[in-house]
Amino acid sequence: MNHDLLPALGMLIIERLATFDLENWMEINGATCLISKIIEFASCRTKMINISETDQTMLKGSSLKVLRRLTSTKGRFGVALRQKISEHPFLLSNIAEILDESKSSREDREVTAEIIRNLAMSGNTSAEIGHIRLIISRLMYALLRQDAPSSGDTGHLLPMIAGQALAVLAMESSNNCLVMLAEPGHVFIRELTIMIHSESQYRYAAASLLRDMCVQARPVLSNSDLKNISYILREVLEGIMDAEGAELEILLGLSSQVCNVVPEDFARELDCGEIKKRFIKRLVDVLNSNMVPTAHCPGIRRAVVQHAVYMMENKPSYANYFNRCWMMEALVMVECTPSKAENYRLFWGDAGLMEHSIPLSALLARAKRCL
């Protein structure tokens, strides 16, 4: 046997063991210094004696895949495991270096972007990642350049995963949003709206990002930014009429924030586009058809209620149309069927992540007052 391959084979075995059994996870978590060693092997700077460059590359790749598997653990154990991994003092600096395309393969960068996305689901880790601007810079480069290879079915994965990682980093973090907006060489809001307007395959990651930019960075958005946001209104409204599930939740969230930051433009598009009645009926229908929240889209009822609140607070006459569609009755049904799932932005297994600061009950009370 080629003993130079033993570390890489060990990583492969660990990855497969971790795939099948929670007890194996716990053994890995409890093994002294094992996670530190995995992080060390995944580094671009780790150079082992008597191992070829090819084997070194294989070890790095297999170690990254183990980290991806560990950070994707579901449930409460996964929350604890991600916290333990994120506490390693060299983890984030290693990750920033791996994202450099001159030092890593495309596959390694894809896996690393997944690791960042997974770790960012913890608010504390998300903030730490935001302080290393190089990570956000390289994720933005991967998303916005979109230079996927022309051959193969997986070429789109890097910008897709980078967009997802940025979207998670933007959630509940004004600092991370400001870092993205300040990235040199980019007009981020305009670039996001172009992706949505052109129906890019990354449009939902862009829509999620734009929603959080409206929430977290509203005070610094320029007039040009607001015009670009208005530019995608029609596409978003039309998308809401057809989308379902998680995609619908994202578009509802974006549309409600557009309504909040540029209310006059929103009302003009809704009224001039002659879809006002259909759109309001669609919102009530979505509420009625999602009386049982799911982990796939836990916030869809919250998104509808918040959207209705912004619409009616900015233009009280909309309340008449909501009343004609029996909105009050739908709100009462939501009040009667509360779910803990709706307190969180994300779900991973049975663990809720990123708790909302405003309870759904408060939004329901605001909506009922508007009616």
N, C-alpha and C positions, 0 to 999 in steps of 0.2 A: 504493500500500500504506500502511496505517496503521502508521507506524513505532513507535507506542506499543506495538504488539502484538509487536514483534520479540523482546524478551526471553522472553516467554511461548512464542512459537513456537520459539525456540531451545531452551527446556527440553523441549518436546514432541519435537523432533528428537533431542535427546540421549537422552531416555527410549527412543525407538524404536531408536536405534542400539545402545543398551546391551542391548536385548532379544535381538538376533540373533547377536552375534559376540563371542567372548572378546577378540579383537584390539581391538575397539572399546572394551571395558572398559579395556584397558591404555592406550589412547590417552587416555581420559577421566582415568584415574588419573594419567597422566604430565603432563597439561596443567597448566601453571603457574597456580596460584590458582583453577582451575576449581571444585574441590570447595568451596573457601571462598566463592566467589561464589554457588554453588547454595545453600549454607547461609544466606548473607546474604539472598538473594531469598526464602527460605522464612520469614524472620522476620516477626513481627507488627509489629516496630518499624521495618522498612526502608521508607522513604518516598522514592520516586523523583520527580524533578522532571519536569513535563510529562507525567504519566501519570495517567489517570483512576482513580478508586477501583475501578471495575469491572475495569479492566485490571490494577490492582495485586492485586486478589483472584485474578484468573486466574493471574498470575505466581506468587503465593504457592502456589496449589494445584498448579500444574504443577511447581514446584520441589520441593515435598514428594513428589510422585509419583516424581520422579527419585531423590530420596534413598531412597525406599522400594525402588526398583528396585536401586539401588547396594548397599544394605544387605542385600538378599536374594540376593546373588551366592553361588553354591554353591562348595564346594571350598576349597582352601588359599588361592587368590587372594581369595576372598570374606572369609576370616578376616583377611587383610592389609588389604583394603580397608575393612572395618568398623573395624579398629584405626585406620587413618588418619583416617576420618571422625570417630571418637569423640574424637580428639585436638584437634579444633577447640575453642578456649576458650569460644565462645559457644553451642555446639550445644545442650547440655542446658538452659541457661537459656531459649533460644528454644523448645525443645520444651515446657517447663513452661508457657510463656505460650500456646502454640498450643492446649494442652489445656483452656484456660479457655473454657467454652462461650459466654461473652459476647463473645469476640474472634474466634472461628473457627466455620466451618460444621461440621456434623456429619461431612461427608465428610472435611474436613481433620483432624478429631480422630481419625477412624478410621485414616487414613493415618499420622498421627503415632504412634498406639498400635502400629501394625505396625512402624514404625521403632524404637520403644523395645524391642519384643519381639525384633527382629533384633539390635540392639546389645547387649542384655542377655545374649546367648549367650556373650559374653566375660566371664569372671569379674571382671576389673578394671573393665570398664565397668559391669557390674551393681552393683558396690560404689559407684562414683561416682554412679550414678543414685539409689541408696539414700540418699545424703547430701543429695539434693535432695528433701526430703519432700513438696514440692508435687506432684511428678510422681506419686509413689505415692498421695497423697491423691486426686488427680483420676482416676487409674485406678480406685481403689476406688469412687469416686463413680459412675463410668461403669458398673462391674460391678454394684454393689449396688442402685443406683437402678433399673436395668433399665427405663428409660422409653422403650422403643423405640416409634417411631411405629406407629400401628395399620394404616397402609396401606403397601404395598410389601413386597417380599421381602427387602430389605436392611436393614430397620430394626433387626434383631437384631445387626448386625455390630459396632457399637461395644462393647456389653457383652461380646460373645464375644471380640473381639480384646483388650480390656482385661484380661479374665480370663486369656487366654493370656500376655500380657505380665507380669502379676503372678505367674503360675505360674513363668515363666522366672526372674524376679527373686528368687523364693523359693528356687530351687534352690541348694544349697550355700552359702546366705547366712543366717546367724543374725541378722545386723544387719537385713537387709531384712525378715525375718519379724517381728522385734521392732518395727520401724517400723510395719508393717501392724497388728499387735496393739494398738499404742498410739494408733492413729488416733482422734481425738476423735469422739464421736457414733456409734461402731460397737461392737458386740460381735461381733468378726469370726468367731470360731469358731462361735458360734451361727448367724450368718448363712450361713456356708458349709454347715453341716449342714442347714439348712432347704432350701438349694438342692439338695442331694443327696437329701434325703428326699422332696421334692416332685417329683423327676424333672424338674427344670428343664432347659431345653436347654443350660444352662451347667454341668451337673452334673459333666462331666469336668474342666473347668477348676477347678471348686470342689474336686473330689476330689484333683486334683494339688496344689492349694494346701494342702489340709488335711493331705495326706501330709507335705509339707515342714514344715508347722507342727509336726507331731508329732516330726519328726527334729531340726529346728533350734531349736525354742523349747520343748521339753519342760519345762525347769526352771521356766518362768514360767506354764505352763498351770494355771489354777485348778481347784478341784473342780467348779465349774459347767461349765468348758470340757470336762473329762473326761466329765461326764455327757452333755453334748451330743454328744461324739464317740461314746459308747456308743449313743446314740440312733439312729445311722444304720447300726449293725452289720448288721441283718437285710437292709436294702436293698443293702448292699455285698456281702454273702455271696451273695444271690440274683443280683445282677448278675454276679458271677464265674461262676456256673453257665451263663450264657447269652452273655456278651460274648466277643468275639474281637479279635485284633490289638492296636492301640494302646490301645483302650478297656479291654481285658482287662488289659494291663500296668499301666495307671493304677490300676484297681481292686485288683489284686493288691498293688501298692505301698502303697495306702492301708490295705488289710486287714491287711497284715503290720505296719504301724506301729500300728494300733489294737490288734492282738494284743500288741505290745510295750509300749504305754503303759497299757493297761487289760486285762491278761491275764486277770484273774478274770471280768470282764464278757464278754470274748471267749469263754472256755471255757464260760461259762453259756449264752450264745446258741447256740454250736455244739452243745452237748450237749442243751439243752432244745428246740432247734428240730428235733432228730432228723435233721439233715443231715450229721452228722459223717462217716459212712462215705462218703457221696456227695461231700462236699466234699474229703476227702483223696484220694479216687480222681480227682476232677477235677484237683487239683494235679499228680498224677503223670501223668495223661493229657496235660495241657498241656505238661509237660516233655518227654514222649515225642514229641509232635506238633510241637515246635519245635526240633528238633535242628540246624536250619540257621538261625542268626539273620539277621534282615533289617534294613535301615536304617529300615523303617517302625516296628518295635518291637524295637530291639536288646537291650533289657534284660529280656525276658520270662522267660528261663530264670533269670537272677539274681533276679528278683522271686519266682519260685516257690521257689527254694532258700532265700532269706532268710526267706520266710514259713514254710517247714517248720522252719527252725532256731528261729525265735521260738516256734513252737507246741510243739516238742519240749523246748526249754530251759525253757519255762514250765510245761509239763505233760508229763513224761516218758512217761506212758502212751500218748500219741499215737504214739510210735514203733512200737508194736505194729500199729497200723492202717496206718502207712506201709509197714511190712515186708510186710504182707499184700498190698499193692498193688505190690510189687516196686520200692520206692523206691531201694534200694541199686543195683540194676541200672541204673536210670535215671540215677543220679548218676555211675556209672562211664562211661556213654555220654557224658554231658556232659563229663567229664574227658578223654575221648578225642577230642572234637570242639571244642576251644577256638577262640575267635574274638576277634580284636582289637576287633571291634565292641562286644563286651560290656564293654569297659573304659570306655565313654562313656555319658553320659546321653542325648545327642542326636547325630544325624547330619544333616549338610547336604551333599548331594553325597557326595564321598569324604572329607570332613573330619569327624573325630570331635570333639565339643565337650563340655566339662565332664567331665573324667575322674574316675571313681570313686576314692575314697581307699582302699577295701578291694578287693583283687583277688578275682575270682570263685573262684579256687583256694582262697582262705582260707575262703570261705563253704562250699565243697564239703567241705573238711576238717572244719569244725564240724558239718555235717549228717551226715557219716559217723560221727563220734564219737557223735552222739545216737542213731544206729541201733544 
